[in-house]
Amino acid sequence: MTITLTSDIESALAQYARKIGTTPELLALKVLEEQLLASPDALKVSPGDKGRTLFDFLGGHLGALSSSEFIPGGAQMSKNSGKKFSTLMEEKRQRGRL
């Protein structure tokens, strides 16, 4: 099999291969193996499969935390969000950056 790469991908592949001390070919094989062989279930998509969500696909990369673990009483970030946003936009406008 031959895979034709765009010049951007070829350049990025060569640059990263040099950075980690390998060849572009070995790096490409490693990346393909990791993506395609590490989790075969992630690649299984059947027509009409409505059970899988974006969260299912990205589940290993997403998380949540409670701000109260870091800030007593929690960060309260959802309170007055519209007011906070409008204040920030007004400040940007006044600085001529809007």
MMTF fields as JSON, N, C-alpha, C and O atoms, coordinates in Angstrom:
{
  "mmtfVersion": "1.0.0",
  "mmtfProducer": "UNKNOWN",
  "numBonds": 391,
  "numAtoms": 392,
  "numGroups": 98,
  "numChains": 1,
  "numModels": 1,
  "chainsPerModel": [1],
  "groupsPerChain": [98],
  "chainIdList": ["A"],
  "bondAtomList": [4, 2, 8, 6, 12, 10, 16, 14, 20, 18, 24, 22, 28, 26, 32, 30, 36, 34, 40, 38, 44, 42, 48, 46, 52, 50, 56, 54, 60, 58, 64, 62, 68, 66, 72, 70, 76, 74, 80, 78, 84, 82, 88, 86, 92, 90, 96, 94, 100, 98, 104, 102, 108, 106, 112, 110, 116, 114, 120, 118, 124, 122, 128, 126, 132, 130, 136, 134, 140, 138, 144, 142, 148, 146, 152, 150, 156, 154, 160, 158, 164, 162, 168, 166, 172, 170, 176, 174, 180, 178, 184, 182, 188, 186, 192, 190, 196, 194, 200, 198, 204, 202, 208, 206, 212, 210, 216, 214, 220, 218, 224, 222, 228, 226, 232, 230, 236, 234, 240, 238, 244, 242, 248, 246, 252, 250, 256, 254, 260, 258, 264, 262, 268, 266, 272, 270, 276, 274, 280, 278, 284, 282, 288, 286, 292, 290, 296, 294, 300, 298, 304, 302, 308, 306, 312, 310, 316, 314, 320, 318, 324, 322, 328, 326, 332, 330, 336, 334, 340, 338, 344, 342, 348, 346, 352, 350, 356, 354, 360, 358, 364, 362, 368, 366, 372, 370, 376, 374, 380, 378, 384, 382, 388, 386],
  "bondOrderList": [1, 1, 1, 1, 1, 1, 1, 1, 1, 1, 1, 1, 1, 1, 1, 1, 1, 1, 1, 1, 1, 1, 1, 1, 1, 1, 1, 1, 1, 1, 1, 1, 1, 1, 1, 1, 1, 1, 1, 1, 1, 1, 1, 1, 1, 1, 1, 1, 1, 1, 1, 1, 1, 1, 1, 1, 1, 1, 1, 1, 1, 1, 1, 1, 1, 1, 1, 1, 1, 1, 1, 1, 1, 1, 1, 1, 1, 1, 1, 1, 1, 1, 1, 1, 1, 1, 1, 1, 1, 1, 1, 1, 1, 1, 1, 1, 1],
  "groupList": [{"groupName": "MET", "atomNameList": ["N", "CA", "C", "O"], "elementList": ["N", "C", "C", "O"], "formalChargeList": [0, 0, 0, 0], "bondAtomList": [1, 0, 2, 1, 3, 2], "bondOrderList": [1, 1, 2], "singleLetterCode": "M", "chemCompType": "L-PEPTIDE LINKING"}, {"groupName": "THR", "atomNameList": ["N", "CA", "C", "O"], "elementList": ["N", "C", "C", "O"], "formalChargeList": [0, 0, 0, 0], "bondAtomList": [1, 0, 2, 1, 3, 2], "bondOrderList": [1, 1, 2], "singleLetterCode": "T", "chemCompType": "L-PEPTIDE LINKING"}, {"groupName": "ILE", "atomNameList": ["N", "CA", "C", "O"], "elementList": ["N", "C", "C", "O"], "formalChargeList": [0, 0, 0, 0], "bondAtomList": [1, 0, 2, 1, 3, 2], "bondOrderList": [1, 1, 2], "singleLetterCode": "I", "chemCompType": "L-PEPTIDE LINKING"}, {"groupName": "LEU", "atomNameList": ["N", "CA", "C", "O"], "elementList": ["N", "C", "C", "O"], "formalChargeList": [0, 0, 0, 0], "bondAtomList": [1, 0, 2, 1, 3, 2], "bondOrderList": [1, 1, 2], "singleLetterCode": "L", "chemCompType": "L-PEPTIDE LINKING"}, {"groupName": "SER", "atomNameList": ["N", "CA", "C", "O"], "elementList": ["N", "C", "C", "O"], "formalChargeList": [0, 0, 0, 0], "bondAtomList": [1, 0, 2, 1, 3, 2], "bondOrderList": [1, 1, 2], "singleLetterCode": "S", "chemCompType": "L-PEPTIDE LINKING"}, {"groupName": "ASP", "atomNameList": ["N", "CA", "C", "O"], "elementList": ["N", "C", "C", "O"], "formalChargeList": [0, 0, 0, 0], "bondAtomList": [1, 0, 2, 1, 3, 2], "bondOrderList": [1, 1, 2], "singleLetterCode": "D", "chemCompType": "L-PEPTIDE LINKING"}, {"groupName": "GLU", "atomNameList": ["N", "CA", "C", "O"], "elementList": ["N", "C", "C", "O"], "formalChargeList": [0, 0, 0, 0], "bondAtomList": [1, 0, 2, 1, 3, 2], "bondOrderList": [1, 1, 2], "singleLetterCode": "E", "chemCompType": "L-PEPTIDE LINKING"}, {"groupName": "ALA", "atomNameList": ["N", "CA", "C", "O"], "elementList": ["N", "C", "C", "O"], "formalChargeList": [0, 0, 0, 0], "bondAtomList": [1, 0, 2, 1, 3, 2], "bondOrderList": [1, 1, 2], "singleLetterCode": "A", "chemCompType": "L-PEPTIDE LINKING"}, {"groupName": "GLN", "atomNameList": ["N", "CA", "C", "O"], "elementList": ["N", "C", "C", "O"], "formalChargeList": [0, 0, 0, 0], "bondAtomList": [1, 0, 2, 1, 3, 2], "bondOrderList": [1, 1, 2], "singleLetterCode": "Q", "chemCompType": "L-PEPTIDE LINKING"}, {"groupName": "TYR", "atomNameList": ["N", "CA", "C", "O"], "elementList": ["N", "C", "C", "O"], "formalChargeList": [0, 0, 0, 0], "bondAtomList": [1, 0, 2, 1, 3, 2], "bondOrderList": [1, 1, 2], "singleLetterCode": "Y", "chemCompType": "L-PEPTIDE LINKING"}, {"groupName": "ARG", "atomNameList": ["N", "CA", "C", "O"], "elementList": ["N", "C", "C", "O"], "formalChargeList": [0, 0, 0, 0], "bondAtomList": [1, 0, 2, 1, 3, 2], "bondOrderList": [1, 1, 2], "singleLetterCode": "R", "chemCompType": "L-PEPTIDE LINKING"}, {"groupName": "LYS", "atomNameList": ["N", "CA", "C", "O"], "elementList": ["N", "C", "C", "O"], "formalChargeList": [0, 0, 0, 0], "bondAtomList": [1, 0, 2, 1, 3, 2], "bondOrderList": [1, 1, 2], "singleLetterCode": "K", "chemCompType": "L-PEPTIDE LINKING"}, {"groupName": "GLY", "atomNameList": ["N", "CA", "C", "O"], "elementList": ["N", "C", "C", "O"], "formalChargeList": [0, 0, 0, 0], "bondAtomList": [1, 0, 2, 1, 3, 2], "bondOrderList": [1, 1, 2], "singleLetterCode": "G", "chemCompType": "PEPTIDE LINKING"}, {"groupName": "PRO", "atomNameList": ["N", "CA", "C", "O"], "elementList": ["N", "C", "C", "O"], "formalChargeList": [0, 0, 0, 0], "bondAtomList": [1, 0, 2, 1, 3, 2], "bondOrderList": [1, 1, 2], "singleLetterCode": "P", "chemCompType": "L-PEPTIDE LINKING"}, {"groupName": "VAL", "atomNameList": ["N", "CA", "C", "O"], "elementList": ["N", "C", "C", "O"], "formalChargeList": [0, 0, 0, 0], "bondAtomList": [1, 0, 2, 1, 3, 2], "bondOrderList": [1, 1, 2], "singleLetterCode": "V", "chemCompType": "L-PEPTIDE LINKING"}, {"groupName": "PHE", "atomNameList": ["N", "CA", "C", "O"], "elementList": ["N", "C", "C", "O"], "formalChargeList": [0, 0, 0, 0], "bondAtomList": [1, 0, 2, 1, 3, 2], "bondOrderList": [1, 1, 2], "singleLetterCode": "F", "chemCompType": "L-PEPTIDE LINKING"}, {"groupName": "HIS", "atomNameList": ["N", "CA", "C", "O"], "elementList": ["N", "C", "C", "O"], "formalChargeList": [0, 0, 0, 0], "bondAtomList": [1, 0, 2, 1, 3, 2], "bondOrderList": [1, 1, 2], "singleLetterCode": "H", "chemCompType": "L-PEPTIDE LINKING"}, {"groupName": "ASN", "atomNameList": ["N", "CA", "C", "O"], "elementList": ["N", "C", "C", "O"], "formalChargeList": [0, 0, 0, 0], "bondAtomList": [1, 0, 2, 1, 3, 2], "bondOrderList": [1, 1, 2], "singleLetterCode": "N", "chemCompType": "L-PEPTIDE LINKING"}],
  "groupTypeList": [0, 1, 2, 1, 3, 1, 4, 5, 2, 6, 4, 7, 3, 7, 8, 9, 7, 10, 11, 2, 12, 1, 1, 13, 6, 3, 3, 7, 3, 11, 14, 3, 6, 6, 8, 3, 3, 7, 4, 13, 5, 7, 3, 11, 14, 4, 13, 12, 5, 11, 12, 10, 1, 3, 15, 5, 15, 3, 12, 12, 16, 3, 12, 7, 3, 4, 4, 4, 6, 15, 2, 13, 12, 12, 7, 8, 0, 4, 11, 17, 4, 12, 11, 11, 15, 4, 1, 3, 0, 6, 6, 11, 10, 8, 10, 12, 10, 3],
  "groupIdList": [1, 2, 3, 4, 5, 6, 7, 8, 9, 10, 11, 12, 13, 14, 15, 16, 17, 18, 19, 20, 21, 22, 23, 24, 25, 26, 27, 28, 29, 30, 31, 32, 33, 34, 35, 36, 37, 38, 39, 40, 41, 42, 43, 44, 45, 46, 47, 48, 49, 50, 51, 52, 53, 54, 55, 56, 57, 58, 59, 60, 61, 62, 63, 64, 65, 66, 67, 68, 69, 70, 71, 72, 73, 74, 75, 76, 77, 78, 79, 80, 81, 82, 83, 84, 85, 86, 87, 88, 89, 90, 91, 92, 93, 94, 95, 96, 97, 98],
  "secStructList": [7, 7, 7, 7, 7, 7, 2, 2, 2, 2, 2, 2, 2, 2, 2, 2, 2, 2, 2, 2, 6, 1, 7, 2, 2, 2, 2, 2, 2, 2, 2, 2, 2, 2, 2, 2, 2, 1, 7, 2, 2, 2, 2, 7, 7, 7, 6, 6, 7, 7, 1, 7, 7, 2, 2, 2, 2, 2, 4, 4, 4, 7, 7, 7, 7, 7, 4, 4, 4, 6, 1, 6, 6, 7, 7, 7, 6, 6, 6, 6, 2, 2, 2, 2, 2, 2, 2, 2, 2, 2, 2, 2, 2, 2, 6, 6, 7, 7],
  "xCoordList": [0.849, 0.0, 0.892, 1.928, 0.478, 1.166, 0.172, -0.949, 0.593, -0.264, 0.393, 1.55, -0.333, 0.175, -0.181, -1.348, 0.835, 0.643, 0.652, 1.311, -0.088, 0.009, 1.376, 2.004, 1.828, 3.146, 3.185, 4.221, 2.066, 2.01, 2.207, 2.975, 1.507, 1.618, 3.011, 3.603, 3.528, 4.864, 5.916, 6.815, 5.8, 6.745, 6.648, 7.665, 5.428, 5.23, 5.741, 6.35, 5.495, 5.949, 7.475, 8.048, 8.128, 9.595, 10.179, 11.155, 9.578, 10.071, 9.944, 10.88, 8.795, 8.596, 9.481, 9.991, 9.665, 10.541, 11.967, 12.612, 12.459, 13.796, 13.861, 14.84, 12.816, 12.78, 12.899, 13.576, 12.239, 12.273, 13.309, 13.423, 14.065, 15.159, 14.753, 15.315, 13.804, 13.391, 13.194, 13.448, 12.752, 12.492, 11.016, 10.18, 10.693, 9.281, 8.451, 7.292, 9.042, 8.318, 7.951, 6.813, 8.938, 8.667, 7.665, 6.807, 7.779, 6.831, 5.422, 4.471, 5.279, 3.958, 3.371, 2.189, 4.187, 3.706, 3.272, 2.238, 4.069, 3.742, 2.414, 1.569, 2.237, 1.002, -0.199, -1.245, -0.048, -1.149, -1.471, -2.643, -0.448, -0.682, -1.423, -2.386, -0.971, -1.613, -3.071, -3.934, -3.341, -4.698, -5.616, -6.797, -5.085, -5.943, -5.961, -6.952, -4.899, -4.837, -5.041, -5.392, -4.828, -4.932, -6.354, -6.565, -7.32, -8.712, -9.599, -10.214, -9.679, -10.478, -11.952, -12.622, -12.474, -13.886, -14.183, -15.302, -13.18, -13.392, -13.636, -14.237, -13.171, -13.331, -14.605, -14.997, -15.26, -16.461, -17.64, -18.098, -18.113, -19.277, -20.21, -19.861, -21.382, -22.344, -23.405, -23.728, -23.946, -24.977, -26.136, -26.627, -26.556, -27.682, -27.326, -28.224, -26.05, -25.639, -25.848, -25.029, -26.941, -27.268, -26.823, -27.016, -26.225, -25.811, -24.529, -24.298, -23.684, -22.408, -22.55, -23.153, -21.992, -22.05, -20.633, -19.659, -20.529, -19.223, -18.474, -17.257, -19.204, -18.569, -18.012, -16.919, -18.755, -18.253, -16.934, -15.995, -16.869, -15.673, -14.504, -13.369, -14.783, -13.729, -13.602, -12.833, -14.347, -14.425, -13.096, -12.982, -12.091, -10.796, -10.024, -8.976, -10.532, -9.823, -10.577, -10.086, -11.757, -12.579, -12.705, -12.528, -13.008, -13.212, -13.957, -14.284, -14.215, -14.908, -14.298, -13.727, -14.424, -13.963, -14.914, -15.67, -14.861, -15.672, -14.76, -13.736, -15.125, -14.269, -14.163, -13.218, -15.128, -15.065, -13.895, -13.514, -13.322, -12.129, -10.922, -9.928, -10.999, -9.872, -10.144, -9.219, -11.413, -11.795, -12.909, -13.949, -12.714, -13.773, -15.087, -15.116, -16.157, -17.458, -17.647, -18.733, -16.615, -16.709, -16.456, -16.536, -16.154, -15.809, -17.031, -16.899, -18.213, -19.457, -19.342, -19.795, -18.746, -18.478, -19.732, -19.715, -20.809, -22.028, -22.921, -23.909, -22.591, -23.412, -23.025, -21.845, -24.024, -23.836, -22.929, -22.21, -22.954, -22.057, -22.362, -21.442, -23.628, -23.982, -23.424, -22.913, -23.522, -22.996, -21.473, -20.906, -20.817, -19.358, -18.929, -17.966, -19.654, -19.329, -19.496, -18.625, -20.606, -20.834, -19.8, -19.385, -19.385, -18.347, -17.027, -16.355, -16.661, -15.424, -15.493, -14.512, -16.639, -16.791, -16.694, -16.095, -17.274, -17.201, -15.753, -15.311, -15.015, -13.607, -12.807, -11.959, -13.08, -12.4, -12.729, -11.847, -13.998, -14.418, -13.697, -13.239, -13.596, -12.939, -11.447, -10.867, -10.833, -9.419, -9.222, -8.09, -10.327, -10.239, -9.857, -9.269, -10.182, -9.813, -11.036, -10.985, -12.124, -13.34, -13.723, -14.725],
  "yCoordList": [-1.177, 0.0, 1.236, 1.274, 2.222, 3.505, 4.576, 4.631, 5.417, 6.509, 7.814, 8.066, 8.635, 9.93, 10.97, 11.143, 11.651, 12.661, 14.051, 14.297, 14.955, 16.352, 16.863, 16.276, 17.935, 18.47, 18.911, 18.79, 19.421, 19.835, 18.644, 18.717, 17.539, 16.353, 15.745, 15.339, 15.681, 15.117, 15.923, 15.354, 17.238, 18.105, 17.926, 17.813, 17.9, 17.726, 16.363, 16.249, 15.341, 13.991, 13.938, 13.381, 14.509, 14.519, 15.314, 14.895, 16.452, 17.306, 16.599, 16.615, 15.982, 15.301, 14.06, 13.746, 13.358, 12.179, 12.576, 11.897, 13.673, 14.166, 14.507, 14.194, 15.146, 15.581, 14.4, 14.496, 13.285, 12.141, 11.094, 10.052, 11.366, 10.489, 9.211, 8.15, 9.293, 8.127, 8.537, 9.685, 7.621, 7.942, 8.282, 7.835, 9.059, 9.363, 8.099, 8.031, 7.102, 5.862, 5.129, 4.693, 4.994, 4.306, 5.083, 4.492, 6.403, 7.221, 7.051, 6.9, 7.073, 6.899, 5.543, 5.451, 4.485, 3.155, 3.117, 2.537, 3.739, 3.749, 4.462, 3.966, 5.613, 6.38, 5.597, 5.551, 4.985, 4.196, 2.996, 2.69, 2.313, 1.183, 1.626, 0.983, 2.73, 3.22, 3.581, 3.293, 4.205, 4.654, 3.523, 3.509, 2.586, 1.574, 0.245, -0.481, -0.082, -1.383, -1.329, -2.34, -0.176, -0.076, -0.271, -0.906, 0.25, 0.168, -0.155, 0.746, -1.424, -1.77, -1.419, -1.159, -1.406, -1.072, 0.376, 0.705, 1.245, 2.657, 2.855, 3.849, 1.907, 2.039, 1.404, 1.661, 0.577, -0.114, 0.848, 1.308, 1.137, 2.003, 1.297, 1.046, 0.982, 0.331, 1.344, 2.239, 1.214, 2.154, 2.197, 1.159, 3.389, 3.555, 3.344, 3.248, 3.269, 3.072, 4.371, 5.287, 4.435, 5.651, 5.551, 6.488, 4.415, 4.23, 4.95, 5.275, 5.206, 5.847, 7.361, 7.893, 8.026, 9.482, 10.036, 9.282, 11.342, 11.98, 11.693, 11.505, 11.66, 11.342, 9.922, 9.684, 8.972, 7.599, 7.578, 6.883, 8.334, 8.379, 9.038, 8.568, 10.128, 10.891, 10.569, 11.216, 9.578, 9.271, 9.185, 9.66, 8.595, 8.471, 9.77, 9.831, 10.808, 12.087, 13.197, 14.322, 12.895, 13.905, 13.608, 12.473, 14.632, 14.443, 15.617, 16.577, 15.533, 16.608, 16.725, 15.768, 17.886, 18.077, 19.018, 19.761, 18.971, 19.877, 21.001, 20.746, 22.242, 23.363, 23.487, 24.091, 22.918, 22.997, 22.178, 22.35, 21.293, 20.567, 21.499, 21.2, 22.619, 23.531, 24.894, 25.569, 25.297, 26.602, 26.382, 25.819, 26.814, 26.626, 27.246, 28.411, 26.48, 26.964, 26.853, 27.135, 26.448, 26.308, 27.625, 28.689, 27.56, 28.754, 29.557, 30.727, 28.958, 29.654, 30.269, 31.391, 29.543, 30.091, 30.271, 31.037, 29.59, 29.714, 30.859, 31.183, 31.457, 32.553, 33.857, 34.179, 34.592, 35.904, 35.841, 36.799, 34.737, 34.603, 35.641, 36.134, 35.976, 36.991, 38.353, 39.076, 38.697, 39.97, 40.006, 41.011, 38.897, 38.832, 38.978, 39.682, 38.305, 38.372, 39.795, 40.304, 40.441, 41.797, 42.773, 43.699, 42.577, 43.423, 43.262, 44.248, 42.021, 41.774, 42.364, 42.932, 42.236, 42.793, 44.319, 44.921, 44.931, 46.388, 46.828, 47.821, 46.097, 46.422, 46.307, 47.152, 45.261, 45.094, 46.247, 46.765, 46.651, 47.749, 49.029, 49.776, 49.285, 50.497, 50.51, 51.575, 49.34, 49.251, 49.239, 49.187, 49.286, 49.269, 47.913, 47.833, 46.861, 45.515, 44.686, 43.456, 45.343, 44.618, 44.912, 44.39],
  "zCoordList": [0.0, 0.0, 0.0, 0.663, -0.738, -0.767, -0.348, -0.852, 0.572, 1.037, 0.617, 0.953, -0.108, -0.539, 0.521, 0.872, 1.018, 2.056, 1.444, 0.433, 2.069, 1.66, 2.106, 2.987, 1.511, 1.873, 3.335, 3.989, 3.854, 5.26, 6.189, 7.149, 5.898, 6.744, 6.62, 7.62, 5.414, 5.204, 5.962, 6.581, 5.91, 6.605, 8.117, 8.8, 8.632, 10.074, 10.531, 11.595, 9.733, 10.055, 10.102, 11.038, 9.107, 9.059, 10.224, 10.846, 10.51, 11.595, 12.941, 13.74, 13.193, 14.472, 14.57, 15.646, 13.46, 13.452, 13.83, 14.63, 13.255, 13.611, 15.093, 15.772, 15.582, 16.982, 17.943, 18.967, 17.615, 18.525, 18.121, 18.767, 17.057, 16.668, 15.963, 16.234, 15.078, 14.299, 12.847, 12.482, 12.037, 10.634, 10.459, 11.245, 9.449, 9.191, 8.954, 9.364, 8.296, 8.018, 9.303, 9.475, 10.217, 11.481, 12.33, 12.986, 12.314, 13.062, 12.513, 13.281, 11.196, 10.583, 10.949, 11.28, 10.895, 11.275, 12.734, 13.066, 13.608, 15.036, 15.287, 16.031, 14.671, 14.855, 14.33, 14.977, 13.161, 12.603, 13.484, 13.704, 13.99, 14.889, 16.141, 16.558, 16.745, 17.967, 17.722, 18.551, 16.595, 16.308, 15.863, 16.207, 15.109, 14.504, 15.246, 15.178, 15.943, 16.589, 18.092, 18.7, 18.702, 20.155, 20.642, 21.675, 19.935, 20.371, 19.185, 18.615, 18.799, 17.629, 17.782, 16.782, 19.002, 19.204, 18.847, 18.454, 18.983, 18.663, 17.177, 16.769, 16.366, 14.922, 14.397, 13.259, 15.207, 14.755, 14.733, 15.779, 13.573, 13.414, 12.455, 11.302, 12.934, 12.052, 11.657, 12.438, 10.463, 10.015, 11.008, 11.452, 11.341, 12.257, 13.715, 14.551, 14.046, 15.436, 16.199, 16.127, 16.921, 17.661, 19.119, 19.893, 19.495, 20.877, 21.226, 22.391, 20.23, 20.514, 20.423, 19.491, 21.39, 21.434, 21.301, 21.305, 21.186, 21.152, 22.45, 22.441, 23.568, 24.846, 24.833, 25.346, 24.249, 24.142, 23.379, 23.768, 22.302, 21.463, 22.197, 22.112, 22.918, 23.587, 25.07, 25.781, 25.54, 26.965, 27.685, 28.815, 27.065, 27.72, 27.806, 28.448, 27.165, 27.137, 27.869, 27.955, 28.393, 29.048, 30.529, 30.971, 31.276, 32.7, 33.285, 32.588, 34.545, 35.248, 36.637, 37.161, 37.215, 38.575, 39.286, 38.66, 40.568, 41.372, 41.844, 42.478, 41.54, 41.928, 43.443, 43.951, 44.169, 45.631, 46.18, 47.339, 45.364, 45.785, 45.82, 46.483, 45.118, 45.001, 45.631, 46.085, 45.658, 46.192, 47.209, 46.866, 48.459, 49.453, 48.972, 48.575, 49.006, 48.553, 47.053, 46.546, 46.336, 44.885, 44.182, 44.796, 42.903, 42.134, 41.707, 41.347, 41.739, 41.367, 39.972, 39.744, 39.061, 37.73, 36.885, 35.922, 37.219, 36.426, 36.894, 36.234, 37.998, 38.509, 37.83, 37.7, 37.403, 36.772, 35.543, 35.26, 34.819, 33.67, 32.587, 31.934, 32.389, 31.397, 31.768, 30.913, 33.033, 33.526, 33.385, 32.955, 33.752, 33.635, 32.176, 31.871, 31.277, 29.852, 29.333, 28.627, 29.676, 29.175, 29.736, 29.04, 30.977, 31.569, 30.818, 30.516, 30.518, 29.771, 28.367, 27.886, 27.708, 26.367, 26.393, 25.501, 27.398, 27.533, 27.754, 27.175, 28.588, 28.815, 27.514, 27.227, 26.731, 25.442, 24.504, 23.819, 24.473, 23.606, 23.996, 23.131, 25.294, 25.764, 25.416, 25.206, 25.357, 24.991, 23.483, 23.002, 22.73, 21.279, 20.714, 19.636, 21.423, 20.985, 20.636, 20.673, 20.3, 19.937, 18.516, 18.026]
}
